[in-house]
Amino acid sequence: MCEVERAVETAIETEFSIEIINKLEWNILSRNFNAIFILEKYPHKINWVELASNENPKAIHLLEKYISENPNILKNNENNSIFWSNLSYNCNAIPILKQHLDKINWNEFSSNLSINKFFE
């Protein structure tokens, strides 16, 4: 295959990829453990409330960055409450929860499968 053909194929792939990306349901995708590679490429499309329930360790890194860059997430409102509830249940979110004790939803946290790590 010559360089021109490769360039055309790459352009078609890119168009195809963008078309597919725009069809994805980002609320559901944000919860998908195996979709992190897509979420990392398109952070502006992430539903952060849903990502808070994603137990993929790489999702936790995205969430840590989001929290540090968005101080409004620390304010008390209904949407933030859902975010922290989801995070409180997330078994890989213990490091974040330890830093934000006042945001933990203790009912959800009581079901966290990694509760023992919180006390280590």
Secondary structure, 3 states (H helix, E strand, C coil): CCHHHHHHHHHHHHHHHHHHHHHCCHHHHCCCHHHHHHHHHCHHHCCHHHHCCCCCHHHHHHHHHHHHHCHHHHCCCHHHHHHHHHHHHCCCCHHHHHHCHHHCCHHHHCCCCCHHHHCC
